[in-house]
Amino acid sequence: MQCERFGWLRGLPNLTDINMSLFTGEAAAGHTESLIDGLQSCTKIEILELDGCHDLTAAHLAELLPRLPRLRELSRLGLDDCPALPLAELRHVRSLRGLAQLILHKSFVAPLDEESRSQWTPPSVLLPRLVEFEYRAR
């Protein structure tokens, strides 16, 4: 399904598994705000995968994440092709103590160095329940 506005998510508050793939390039510009607004109503999210969110920023995550009360129980988080995020935003992921899968593809403004990748790789010193970590730089 292709859409430019995500207000319809407000009518689906019981969603637990969300996999969104946005348009790339200019077609996606400005859609992230609508997506973040809609996702705030989906308070039971346990699996969240975002693909092609080229204009996803730290401010968007700061707005969204606190409004998802089950997020601390999140089992899988995937970010694919979200290049506007600073690496410092990974500090928020450290609080997801129950996270079992972390997938990071072509996201963040800079690549993770080898030491950082080793801290996320299971058995992870940062996330004790993590069983899968996938990382691919641009």
C-alpha positions as CSV (number, residue, x, y, z in Angstrom):
1,M,0.0,0.0,0.0
2,Q,1.3,3.5,-0.9
3,C,0.2,6.4,1.2
4,E,1.3,9.9,2.1
5,R,-0.5,10.2,5.4
6,F,-0.6,7.8,8.3
7,G,-3.6,9.1,10.3
8,W,-5.3,5.7,9.7
9,L,-2.9,4.2,12.2
10,R,-4.8,6.0,15.0
11,G,-7.6,3.5,14.4
12,L,-5.4,0.5,15.0
13,P,-4.2,0.9,18.6
14,N,-3.7,-2.9,19.2
15,L,-1.1,-3.4,16.5
16,T,2.0,-5.2,17.9
17,D,4.0,-5.8,14.7
18,I,4.6,-2.9,12.4
19,N,6.8,-3.0,9.3
20,M,6.7,0.3,7.3
21,S,8.6,1.0,4.1
22,L,8.4,4.6,2.9
23,F,9.1,6.0,-0.5
24,T,12.7,6.9,-1.1
25,G,14.1,10.3,-2.1
26,E,11.9,13.3,-2.7
27,A,8.7,11.2,-2.6
28,A,9.2,10.4,1.1
29,A,10.0,14.0,2.2
30,G,7.6,15.1,4.9
31,H,5.9,11.7,5.3
32,T,7.9,10.9,8.5
33,E,6.0,13.4,10.6
34,S,2.7,11.8,9.6
35,L,4.1,8.3,10.3
36,I,5.4,9.3,13.8
37,D,2.1,10.9,14.6
38,G,0.2,7.8,13.6
39,L,2.6,5.4,15.4
40,Q,2.1,7.2,18.7
41,S,-1.4,5.7,18.8
42,C,-0.1,2.1,18.4
43,T,0.9,1.7,22.1
44,K,1.2,-2.1,22.0
45,I,4.1,-2.2,19.5
46,E,6.5,-5.1,20.2
47,I,8.1,-5.3,16.7
48,L,8.9,-2.1,14.9
49,E,10.7,-2.1,11.5
50,L,11.1,1.2,9.5
51,D,12.6,1.1,6.0
52,G,13.3,4.1,3.8
53,C,12.7,6.8,6.5
54,H,15.3,9.1,5.0
55,D,14.2,12.1,7.1
56,L,13.8,10.2,10.4
57,T,15.7,12.2,13.0
58,A,16.6,12.0,16.6
59,A,13.8,14.4,17.4
60,H,11.3,12.0,15.8
61,L,12.5,9.2,17.9
62,A,12.4,11.4,21.0
63,E,8.8,12.2,20.2
64,L,7.7,8.6,19.5
65,L,9.6,6.3,21.9
66,P,8.3,7.7,25.2
67,R,4.7,7.3,24.0
68,L,5.0,3.6,23.5
69,P,4.7,2.1,27.0
70,R,5.5,-1.4,25.9
71,L,8.7,-0.4,24.2
72,R,10.8,-1.6,27.1
73,E,9.5,-5.1,26.2
74,L,10.3,-4.6,22.5
75,S,11.5,-7.9,21.1
76,R,12.7,-6.8,17.6
77,L,13.8,-3.4,16.3
78,G,14.8,-2.9,12.7
79,L,16.0,0.3,11.0
80,D,16.8,0.2,7.4
81,D,17.9,3.1,5.2
82,C,17.4,5.8,7.9
83,P,20.6,7.8,7.2
84,A,19.7,11.0,9.2
85,L,20.1,9.4,12.6
86,P,23.2,10.3,14.6
87,L,25.0,7.3,16.2
88,A,24.4,8.9,19.6
89,E,20.7,7.8,19.3
90,L,21.8,4.2,19.9
91,R,21.9,5.2,23.6
92,H,18.1,4.8,23.6
93,V,18.4,1.2,22.4
94,R,20.5,0.3,25.4
95,S,17.4,0.8,27.6
96,L,15.5,-1.9,25.8
97,R,16.7,-4.7,28.1
98,G,14.3,-7.3,26.6
99,L,15.4,-6.7,23.0
100,A,16.1,-10.0,21.2
101,Q,16.7,-8.8,17.7
102,L,18.4,-5.6,16.4
103,I,18.7,-5.0,12.7
104,L,20.5,-1.9,11.5
105,H,21.0,-1.5,7.7
106,K,22.2,1.6,6.0
107,S,21.2,3.8,8.9
108,F,23.0,6.5,10.9
109,V,25.1,9.4,9.6
110,A,28.4,7.5,10.3
111,P,29.3,3.8,10.4
112,L,29.6,1.9,13.7
113,D,33.3,1.1,14.5
114,E,34.4,-2.4,15.1
115,E,34.5,-2.0,18.9
116,S,30.9,-0.7,19.0
117,R,29.7,-3.6,16.8
118,S,31.4,-6.1,19.1
119,Q,29.5,-4.7,22.1
120,W,26.2,-5.3,20.3
121,T,27.1,-8.8,19.0
122,P,25.6,-11.6,21.0
123,P,26.3,-12.4,23.7
124,S,26.0,-8.6,24.1
125,V,27.4,-6.8,27.0
126,L,24.8,-4.1,26.4
127,L,21.7,-6.2,25.9
128,P,21.7,-9.5,27.8
129,R,18.7,-11.0,25.9
130,L,19.9,-10.1,22.4
131,V,20.2,-13.2,20.2
132,E,20.5,-11.6,16.8
133,F,22.4,-8.5,15.7
134,E,22.6,-7.5,12.0
135,Y,24.5,-4.5,10.9
136,R,25.3,-3.2,7.4
137,A,26.8,0.2,6.7
138,R,25.9,2.1,3.6
